[in-house]
Amino acid sequence: MGKIKYSEKAHDKIGKVMHEFKEGKLKSSSGKKVTSRKKP
């Protein structure tokens, strides 16, 4: 995968989402807790 450049605003959004992901707060579309970056 090539490097993707994001705007500062998009980067902040991604950072927030990744933080929530690491904290275990981000839910998958099925509503189950996300514990891995890998998709089933």
mmCIF entry with sequence, helices, sheets and N, C-alpha, C, O atoms, coordinates in Angstrom:
data_MODEL
# 
_entry.id   MODEL 
# 
_entity.id                         1 
_entity.type                       polymer 
_entity.pdbx_number_of_molecules   1 
# 
_entity_poly.entity_id                      1 
_entity_poly.type                           'polypeptide(L)' 
_entity_poly.nstd_linkage                   no 
_entity_poly.nstd_monomer                   no 
_entity_poly.pdbx_seq_one_letter_code       MGKIKYSEKAHDKIGKVMHEFKEGKLKSSSGKKVTSRKKP 
_entity_poly.pdbx_seq_one_letter_code_can   MGKIKYSEKAHDKIGKVMHEFKEGKLKSSSGKKVTSRKKP 
_entity_poly.pdbx_strand_id                 A 
# 
loop_
_entity_poly_seq.entity_id 
_entity_poly_seq.num 
_entity_poly_seq.mon_id 
_entity_poly_seq.hetero 
1 1  MET n 
1 2  GLY n 
1 3  LYS n 
1 4  ILE n 
1 5  LYS n 
1 6  TYR n 
1 7  SER n 
1 8  GLU n 
1 9  LYS n 
1 10 ALA n 
1 11 HIS n 
1 12 ASP n 
1 13 LYS n 
1 14 ILE n 
1 15 GLY n 
1 16 LYS n 
1 17 VAL n 
1 18 MET n 
1 19 HIS n 
1 20 GLU n 
1 21 PHE n 
1 22 LYS n 
1 23 GLU n 
1 24 GLY n 
1 25 LYS n 
1 26 LEU n 
1 27 LYS n 
1 28 SER n 
1 29 SER n 
1 30 SER n 
1 31 GLY n 
1 32 LYS n 
1 33 LYS n 
1 34 VAL n 
1 35 THR n 
1 36 SER n 
1 37 ARG n 
1 38 LYS n 
1 39 LYS n 
1 40 PRO n 
# 
_struct_asym.id          A 
_struct_asym.entity_id   1 
# 
_struct_conf.conf_type_id            HELX_P 
_struct_conf.id                      HELX_P1 
_struct_conf.pdbx_PDB_helix_id       AA1 
_struct_conf.beg_label_comp_id       GLU 
_struct_conf.beg_label_asym_id       A 
_struct_conf.beg_label_seq_id        8 
_struct_conf.pdbx_beg_PDB_ins_code   ? 
_struct_conf.end_label_comp_id       GLU 
_struct_conf.end_label_asym_id       A 
_struct_conf.end_label_seq_id        23 
_struct_conf.pdbx_end_PDB_ins_code   ? 
_struct_conf.beg_auth_comp_id        GLU 
_struct_conf.beg_auth_asym_id        A 
_struct_conf.beg_auth_seq_id         8 
_struct_conf.end_auth_comp_id        GLU 
_struct_conf.end_auth_asym_id        A 
_struct_conf.end_auth_seq_id         23 
_struct_conf.pdbx_PDB_helix_class    1 
_struct_conf.details                 ? 
_struct_conf.pdbx_PDB_helix_length   16 
# 
_struct_conf_type.id          HELX_P 
_struct_conf_type.criteria    ? 
_struct_conf_type.reference   ? 
# 
loop_
_atom_site.group_PDB 
_atom_site.id 
_atom_site.type_symbol 
_atom_site.label_atom_id 
_atom_site.label_alt_id 
_atom_site.label_comp_id 
_atom_site.label_asym_id 
_atom_site.label_entity_id 
_atom_site.label_seq_id 
_atom_site.pdbx_PDB_ins_code 
_atom_site.Cartn_x 
_atom_site.Cartn_y 
_atom_site.Cartn_z 
_atom_site.occupancy 
_atom_site.B_iso_or_equiv 
_atom_site.pdbx_formal_charge 
_atom_site.auth_seq_id 
_atom_site.auth_comp_id 
_atom_site.auth_asym_id 
_atom_site.auth_atom_id 
_atom_site.pdbx_PDB_model_num 
ATOM 1   N N  . MET A 1 1  ? 0.836   -1.200  0.000  1.00 0.00 ? 1  MET A N  1 
ATOM 2   C CA . MET A 1 1  ? 0.000   0.000   0.000  1.00 0.00 ? 1  MET A CA 1 
ATOM 3   C C  . MET A 1 1  ? 0.868   1.246   0.000  1.00 0.00 ? 1  MET A C  1 
ATOM 4   O O  . MET A 1 1  ? 1.852   1.337   0.734  1.00 0.00 ? 1  MET A O  1 
ATOM 5   N N  . GLY A 1 2  ? 0.489   2.200   -0.831 1.00 0.00 ? 2  GLY A N  1 
ATOM 6   C CA . GLY A 1 2  ? 1.233   3.445   -0.882 1.00 0.00 ? 2  GLY A CA 1 
ATOM 7   C C  . GLY A 1 2  ? 0.838   4.340   0.271  1.00 0.00 ? 2  GLY A C  1 
ATOM 8   O O  . GLY A 1 2  ? -0.167  4.108   0.943  1.00 0.00 ? 2  GLY A O  1 
ATOM 9   N N  . LYS A 1 3  ? 1.634   5.354   0.490  1.00 0.00 ? 3  LYS A N  1 
ATOM 10  C CA . LYS A 1 3  ? 1.312   6.289   1.572  1.00 0.00 ? 3  LYS A CA 1 
ATOM 11  C C  . LYS A 1 3  ? 0.183   7.216   1.138  1.00 0.00 ? 3  LYS A C  1 
ATOM 12  O O  . LYS A 1 3  ? 0.180   7.731   0.020  1.00 0.00 ? 3  LYS A O  1 
ATOM 13  N N  . ILE A 1 4  ? -0.759  7.416   2.026  1.00 0.00 ? 4  ILE A N  1 
ATOM 14  C CA . ILE A 1 4  ? -1.889  8.286   1.726  1.00 0.00 ? 4  ILE A CA 1 
ATOM 15  C C  . ILE A 1 4  ? -1.761  9.555   2.556  1.00 0.00 ? 4  ILE A C  1 
ATOM 16  O O  . ILE A 1 4  ? -1.573  9.495   3.771  1.00 0.00 ? 4  ILE A O  1 
ATOM 17  N N  . LYS A 1 5  ? -1.863  10.687  1.902  1.00 0.00 ? 5  LYS A N  1 
ATOM 18  C CA . LYS A 1 5  ? -1.749  11.960  2.619  1.00 0.00 ? 5  LYS A CA 1 
ATOM 19  C C  . LYS A 1 5  ? -3.133  12.457  2.990  1.00 0.00 ? 5  LYS A C  1 
ATOM 20  O O  . LYS A 1 5  ? -4.034  12.510  2.152  1.00 0.00 ? 5  LYS A O  1 
ATOM 21  N N  . TYR A 1 6  ? -3.290  12.812  4.225  1.00 0.00 ? 6  TYR A N  1 
ATOM 22  C CA . TYR A 1 6  ? -4.567  13.328  4.705  1.00 0.00 ? 6  TYR A CA 1 
ATOM 23  C C  . TYR A 1 6  ? -4.422  14.792  5.074  1.00 0.00 ? 6  TYR A C  1 
ATOM 24  O O  . TYR A 1 6  ? -3.326  15.260  5.381  1.00 0.00 ? 6  TYR A O  1 
ATOM 25  N N  . SER A 1 7  ? -5.524  15.505  5.042  1.00 0.00 ? 7  SER A N  1 
ATOM 26  C CA . SER A 1 7  ? -5.511  16.881  5.514  1.00 0.00 ? 7  SER A CA 1 
ATOM 27  C C  . SER A 1 7  ? -5.371  16.844  7.031  1.00 0.00 ? 7  SER A C  1 
ATOM 28  O O  . SER A 1 7  ? -5.573  15.800  7.651  1.00 0.00 ? 7  SER A O  1 
ATOM 29  N N  . GLU A 1 8  ? -5.027  17.973  7.624  1.00 0.00 ? 8  GLU A N  1 
ATOM 30  C CA . GLU A 1 8  ? -4.883  18.029  9.081  1.00 0.00 ? 8  GLU A CA 1 
ATOM 31  C C  . GLU A 1 8  ? -6.180  17.614  9.761  1.00 0.00 ? 8  GLU A C  1 
ATOM 32  O O  . GLU A 1 8  ? -6.158  16.896  10.761 1.00 0.00 ? 8  GLU A O  1 
ATOM 33  N N  . LYS A 1 9  ? -7.312  18.065  9.218  1.00 0.00 ? 9  LYS A N  1 
ATOM 34  C CA . LYS A 1 9  ? -8.606  17.764  9.817  1.00 0.00 ? 9  LYS A CA 1 
ATOM 35  C C  . LYS A 1 9  ? -8.870  16.265  9.756  1.00 0.00 ? 9  LYS A C  1 
ATOM 36  O O  . LYS A 1 9  ? -9.305  15.660  10.737 1.00 0.00 ? 9  LYS A O  1 
ATOM 37  N N  . ALA A 1 10 ? -8.603  15.671  8.592  1.00 0.00 ? 10 ALA A N  1 
ATOM 38  C CA . ALA A 1 10 ? -8.825  14.239  8.428  1.00 0.00 ? 10 ALA A CA 1 
ATOM 39  C C  . ALA A 1 10 ? -7.887  13.466  9.345  1.00 0.00 ? 10 ALA A C  1 
ATOM 40  O O  . ALA A 1 10 ? -8.273  12.447  9.917  1.00 0.00 ? 10 ALA A O  1 
ATOM 41  N N  . HIS A 1 11 ? -6.664  13.946  9.485  1.00 0.00 ? 11 HIS A N  1 
ATOM 42  C CA . HIS A 1 11 ? -5.687  13.276  10.337 1.00 0.00 ? 11 HIS A CA 1 
ATOM 43  C C  . HIS A 1 11 ? -6.152  13.271  11.785 1.00 0.00 ? 11 HIS A C  1 
ATOM 44  O O  . HIS A 1 11 ? -6.006  12.272  12.489 1.00 0.00 ? 11 HIS A O  1 
ATOM 45  N N  . ASP A 1 12 ? -6.706  14.377  12.220 1.00 0.00 ? 12 ASP A N  1 
ATOM 46  C CA . ASP A 1 12 ? -7.215  14.470  13.594 1.00 0.00 ? 12 ASP A CA 1 
ATOM 47  C C  . ASP A 1 12 ? -8.346  13.478  13.795 1.00 0.00 ? 12 ASP A C  1 
ATOM 48  O O  . ASP A 1 12 ? -8.422  12.815  14.829 1.00 0.00 ? 12 ASP A O  1 
ATOM 49  N N  . LYS A 1 13 ? -9.226  13.378  12.803 1.00 0.00 ? 13 LYS A N  1 
ATOM 50  C CA . LYS A 1 13 ? -10.364 12.461  12.879 1.00 0.00 ? 13 LYS A CA 1 
ATOM 51  C C  . LYS A 1 13 ? -9.860  11.027  12.977 1.00 0.00 ? 13 LYS A C  1 
ATOM 52  O O  . LYS A 1 13 ? -10.332 10.244  13.801 1.00 0.00 ? 13 LYS A O  1 
ATOM 53  N N  . ILE A 1 14 ? -8.894  10.697  12.124 1.00 0.00 ? 14 ILE A N  1 
ATOM 54  C CA . ILE A 1 14 ? -8.336  9.347   12.122 1.00 0.00 ? 14 ILE A CA 1 
ATOM 55  C C  . ILE A 1 14 ? -7.658  9.059   13.456 1.00 0.00 ? 14 ILE A C  1 
ATOM 56  O O  . ILE A 1 14 ? -7.793  7.967   14.009 1.00 0.00 ? 14 ILE A O  1 
ATOM 57  N N  . GLY A 1 15 ? -6.937  10.037  13.962 1.00 0.00 ? 15 GLY A N  1 
ATOM 58  C CA . GLY A 1 15 ? -6.258  9.861   15.239 1.00 0.00 ? 15 GLY A CA 1 
ATOM 59  C C  . GLY A 1 15 ? -7.247  9.571   16.356 1.00 0.00 ? 15 GLY A C  1 
ATOM 60  O O  . GLY A 1 15 ? -6.991  8.730   17.218 1.00 0.00 ? 15 GLY A O  1 
ATOM 61  N N  . LYS A 1 16 ? -8.377  10.268  16.341 1.00 0.00 ? 16 LYS A N  1 
ATOM 62  C CA . LYS A 1 16 ? -9.401  10.079  17.365 1.00 0.00 ? 16 LYS A CA 1 
ATOM 63  C C  . LYS A 1 16 ? -10.000 8.686   17.251 1.00 0.00 ? 16 LYS A C  1 
ATOM 64  O O  . LYS A 1 16 ? -10.188 7.994   18.251 1.00 0.00 ? 16 LYS A O  1 
ATOM 65  N N  . VAL A 1 17 ? -10.296 8.285   16.023 1.00 0.00 ? 17 VAL A N  1 
ATOM 66  C CA . VAL A 1 17 ? -10.880 6.963   15.793 1.00 0.00 ? 17 VAL A CA 1 
ATOM 67  C C  . VAL A 1 17 ? -9.903  5.871   16.215 1.00 0.00 ? 17 VAL A C  1 
ATOM 68  O O  . VAL A 1 17 ? -10.296 4.906   16.871 1.00 0.00 ? 17 VAL A O  1 
ATOM 69  N N  . MET A 1 18 ? -8.633  6.017   15.844 1.00 0.00 ? 18 MET A N  1 
ATOM 70  C CA . MET A 1 18 ? -7.636  5.008   16.197 1.00 0.00 ? 18 MET A CA 1 
ATOM 71  C C  . MET A 1 18 ? -7.459  4.939   17.706 1.00 0.00 ? 18 MET A C  1 
ATOM 72  O O  . MET A 1 18 ? -7.229  3.861   18.253 1.00 0.00 ? 18 MET A O  1 
ATOM 73  N N  . HIS A 1 19 ? -7.565  6.084   18.389 1.00 0.00 ? 19 HIS A N  1 
ATOM 74  C CA . HIS A 1 19 ? -7.453  6.104   19.848 1.00 0.00 ? 19 HIS A CA 1 
ATOM 75  C C  . HIS A 1 19 ? -8.607  5.327   20.459 1.00 0.00 ? 19 HIS A C  1 
ATOM 76  O O  . HIS A 1 19 ? -8.410  4.520   21.367 1.00 0.00 ? 19 HIS A O  1 
ATOM 77  N N  . GLU A 1 20 ? -9.816  5.573   19.957 1.00 0.00 ? 20 GLU A N  1 
ATOM 78  C CA . GLU A 1 20 ? -10.992 4.866   20.463 1.00 0.00 ? 20 GLU A CA 1 
ATOM 79  C C  . GLU A 1 20 ? -10.862 3.381   20.154 1.00 0.00 ? 20 GLU A C  1 
ATOM 80  O O  . GLU A 1 20 ? -11.253 2.532   20.955 1.00 0.00 ? 20 GLU A O  1 
ATOM 81  N N  . PHE A 1 21 ? -10.310 3.079   18.990 1.00 0.00 ? 21 PHE A N  1 
ATOM 82  C CA . PHE A 1 21 ? -10.098 1.692   18.587 1.00 0.00 ? 21 PHE A CA 1 
ATOM 83  C C  . PHE A 1 21 ? -9.183  1.004   19.597 1.00 0.00 ? 21 PHE A C  1 
ATOM 84  O O  . PHE A 1 21 ? -9.470  -0.100  20.060 1.00 0.00 ? 21 PHE A O  1 
ATOM 85  N N  . LYS A 1 22 ? -8.088  1.664   19.929 1.00 0.00 ? 22 LYS A N  1 
ATOM 86  C CA . LYS A 1 22 ? -7.127  1.099   20.880 1.00 0.00 ? 22 LYS A CA 1 
ATOM 87  C C  . LYS A 1 22 ? -7.732  0.966   22.269 1.00 0.00 ? 22 LYS A C  1 
ATOM 88  O O  . LYS A 1 22 ? -7.396  0.048   23.016 1.00 0.00 ? 22 LYS A O  1 
ATOM 89  N N  . GLU A 1 23 ? -8.622  1.885   22.607 1.00 0.00 ? 23 GLU A N  1 
ATOM 90  C CA . GLU A 1 23 ? -9.258  1.848   23.924 1.00 0.00 ? 23 GLU A CA 1 
ATOM 91  C C  . GLU A 1 23 ? -10.362 0.797   23.977 1.00 0.00 ? 23 GLU A C  1 
ATOM 92  O O  . GLU A 1 23 ? -10.891 0.492   25.046 1.00 0.00 ? 23 GLU A O  1 
ATOM 93  N N  . GLY A 1 24 ? -10.704 0.246   22.809 1.00 0.00 ? 24 GLY A N  1 
ATOM 94  C CA . GLY A 1 24 ? -11.730 -0.795  22.780 1.00 0.00 ? 24 GLY A CA 1 
ATOM 95  C C  . GLY A 1 24 ? -13.139 -0.232  22.780 1.00 0.00 ? 24 GLY A C  1 
ATOM 96  O O  . GLY A 1 24 ? -14.100 -0.946  23.067 1.00 0.00 ? 24 GLY A O  1 
ATOM 97  N N  . LYS A 1 25 ? -13.263 1.053   22.457 1.00 0.00 ? 25 LYS A N  1 
ATOM 98  C CA . LYS A 1 25 ? -14.585 1.679   22.464 1.00 0.00 ? 25 LYS A CA 1 
ATOM 99  C C  . LYS A 1 25 ? -15.252 1.590   21.097 1.00 0.00 ? 25 LYS A C  1 
ATOM 100 O O  . LYS A 1 25 ? -16.477 1.600   20.973 1.00 0.00 ? 25 LYS A O  1 
ATOM 101 N N  . LEU A 1 26 ? -14.386 1.501   20.055 1.00 0.00 ? 26 LEU A N  1 
ATOM 102 C CA . LEU A 1 26 ? -14.926 1.469   18.706 1.00 0.00 ? 26 LEU A CA 1 
ATOM 103 C C  . LEU A 1 26 ? -15.624 0.140   18.458 1.00 0.00 ? 26 LEU A C  1 
ATOM 104 O O  . LEU A 1 26 ? -15.076 -0.929  18.731 1.00 0.00 ? 26 LEU A O  1 
ATOM 105 N N  . LYS A 1 27 ? -16.835 0.227   17.938 1.00 0.00 ? 27 LYS A N  1 
ATOM 106 C CA . LYS A 1 27 ? -17.618 -0.980  17.676 1.00 0.00 ? 27 LYS A CA 1 
ATOM 107 C C  . LYS A 1 27 ? -17.603 -1.291  16.189 1.00 0.00 ? 27 LYS A C  1 
ATOM 108 O O  . LYS A 1 27 ? -17.554 -0.386  15.356 1.00 0.00 ? 27 LYS A O  1 
ATOM 109 N N  . SER A 1 28 ? -17.647 -2.560  15.867 1.00 0.00 ? 28 SER A N  1 
ATOM 110 C CA . SER A 1 28 ? -17.728 -2.947  14.464 1.00 0.00 ? 28 SER A CA 1 
ATOM 111 C C  . SER A 1 28 ? -19.146 -2.724  13.962 1.00 0.00 ? 28 SER A C  1 
ATOM 112 O O  . SER A 1 28 ? -20.042 -2.428  14.752 1.00 0.00 ? 28 SER A O  1 
ATOM 113 N N  . SER A 1 29 ? -19.358 -2.863  12.672 1.00 0.00 ? 29 SER A N  1 
ATOM 114 C CA . SER A 1 29 ? -20.683 -2.624  12.097 1.00 0.00 ? 29 SER A CA 1 
ATOM 115 C C  . SER A 1 29 ? -21.705 -3.609  12.645 1.00 0.00 ? 29 SER A C  1 
ATOM 116 O O  . SER A 1 29 ? -22.903 -3.326  12.659 1.00 0.00 ? 29 SER A O  1 
ATOM 117 N N  . SER A 1 30 ? -21.232 -4.766  13.095 1.00 0.00 ? 30 SER A N  1 
ATOM 118 C CA . SER A 1 30 ? -22.145 -5.782  13.621 1.00 0.00 ? 30 SER A CA 1 
ATOM 119 C C  . SER A 1 30 ? -22.500 -5.488  15.076 1.00 0.00 ? 30 SER A C  1 
ATOM 120 O O  . SER A 1 30 ? -23.379 -6.135  15.645 1.00 0.00 ? 30 SER A O  1 
ATOM 121 N N  . GLY A 1 31 ? -21.811 -4.506  15.684 1.00 0.00 ? 31 GLY A N  1 
ATOM 122 C CA . GLY A 1 31 ? -22.092 -4.124  17.059 1.00 0.00 ? 31 GLY A CA 1 
ATOM 123 C C  . GLY A 1 31 ? -21.206 -4.854  18.054 1.00 0.00 ? 31 GLY A C  1 
ATOM 124 O O  . GLY A 1 31 ? -21.282 -4.605  19.257 1.00 0.00 ? 31 GLY A O  1 
ATOM 125 N N  . LYS A 1 32 ? -20.371 -5.750  17.558 1.00 0.00 ? 32 LYS A N  1 
ATOM 126 C CA . LYS A 1 32 ? -19.459 -6.473  18.451 1.00 0.00 ? 32 LYS A CA 1 
ATOM 127 C C  . LYS A 1 32 ? -18.225 -5.624  18.700 1.00 0.00 ? 32 LYS A C  1 
ATOM 128 O O  . LYS A 1 32 ? -17.864 -4.779  17.881 1.00 0.00 ? 32 LYS A O  1 
ATOM 129 N N  . LYS A 1 33 ? -17.591 -5.850  19.816 1.00 0.00 ? 33 LYS A N  1 
ATOM 130 C CA . LYS A 1 33 ? -16.398 -5.094  20.150 1.00 0.00 ? 33 LYS A CA 1 
ATOM 131 C C  . LYS A 1 33 ? -15.263 -5.480  19.197 1.00 0.00 ? 33 LYS A C  1 
ATOM 132 O O  . LYS A 1 33 ? -15.042 -6.659  18.922 1.00 0.00 ? 33 LYS A O  1 
ATOM 133 N N  . VAL A 1 34 ? -14.564 -4.485  18.710 1.00 0.00 ? 34 VAL A N  1 
ATOM 134 C CA . VAL A 1 34 ? -13.463 -4.732  17.789 1.00 0.00 ? 34 VAL A CA 1 
ATOM 135 C C  . VAL A 1 34 ? -12.205 -5.018  18.605 1.00 0.00 ? 34 VAL A C  1 
ATOM 136 O O  . VAL A 1 34 ? -11.803 -4.216  19.448 1.00 0.00 ? 34 VAL A O  1 
ATOM 137 N N  . THR A 1 35 ? -11.598 -6.159  18.345 1.00 0.00 ? 35 THR A N  1 
ATOM 138 C CA . THR A 1 35 ? -10.408 -6.519  19.112 1.00 0.00 ? 35 THR A CA 1 
ATOM 139 C C  . THR A 1 35 ? -9.205  -6.695  18.202 1.00 0.00 ? 35 THR A C  1 
ATOM 140 O O  . THR A 1 35 ? -8.087  -6.891  18.679 1.00 0.00 ? 35 THR A O  1 
ATOM 141 N N  . SER A 1 36 ? -9.425  -6.625  16.893 1.00 0.00 ? 36 SER A N  1 
ATOM 142 C CA . SER A 1 36 ? -8.330  -6.800  15.954 1.00 0.00 ? 36 SER A CA 1 
ATOM 143 C C  . SER A 1 36 ? -8.525  -5.896  14.754 1.00 0.00 ? 36 SER A C  1 
ATOM 144 O O  . SER A 1 36 ? -9.654  -5.574  14.383 1.00 0.00 ? 36 SER A O  1 
ATOM 145 N N  . ARG A 1 37 ? -7.416  -5.485  14.145 1.00 0.00 ? 37 ARG A N  1 
ATOM 146 C CA . ARG A 1 37 ? -7.502  -4.650  12.954 1.00 0.00 ? 37 ARG A CA 1 
ATOM 147 C C  . ARG A 1 37 ? -7.915  -5.483  11.751 1.00 0.00 ? 37 ARG A C  1 
ATOM 148 O O  . ARG A 1 37 ? -8.404  -4.951  10.754 1.00 0.00 ? 37 ARG A O  1 
ATOM 149 N N  . LYS A 1 38 ? -7.713  -6.797  11.850 1.00 0.00 ? 38 LYS A N  1 
ATOM 150 C CA . LYS A 1 38 ? -8.017  -7.674  10.717 1.00 0.00 ? 38 LYS A CA 1 
ATOM 151 C C  . LYS A 1 38 ? -9.517  -7.824  10.529 1.00 0.00 ? 38 LYS A C  1 
ATOM 152 O O  . LYS A 1 38 ? -10.283 -7.921  11.488 1.00 0.00 ? 38 LYS A O  1 
ATOM 153 N N  . LYS A 1 39 ? -9.911  -7.841  9.260  1.00 0.00 ? 39 LYS A N  1 
ATOM 154 C CA . LYS A 1 39 ? -11.324 -8.049  8.949  1.00 0.00 ? 39 LYS A CA 1 
ATOM 155 C C  . LYS A 1 39 ? -11.574 -9.546  8.821  1.00 0.00 ? 39 LYS A C  1 
ATOM 156 O O  . LYS A 1 39 ? -10.726 -10.271 8.301  1.00 0.00 ? 39 LYS A O  1 
ATOM 157 N N  . PRO A 1 40 ? -12.743 -10.025 9.295  1.00 0.00 ? 40 PRO A N  1 
ATOM 158 C CA . PRO A 1 40 ? -13.059 -11.448 9.197  1.00 0.00 ? 40 PRO A CA 1 
ATOM 159 C C  . PRO A 1 40 ? -13.209 -11.882 7.742  1.00 0.00 ? 40 PRO A C  1 
ATOM 160 O O  . PRO A 1 40 ? -13.476 -13.053 7.471  1.00 0.00 ? 40 PRO A O  1 
# 
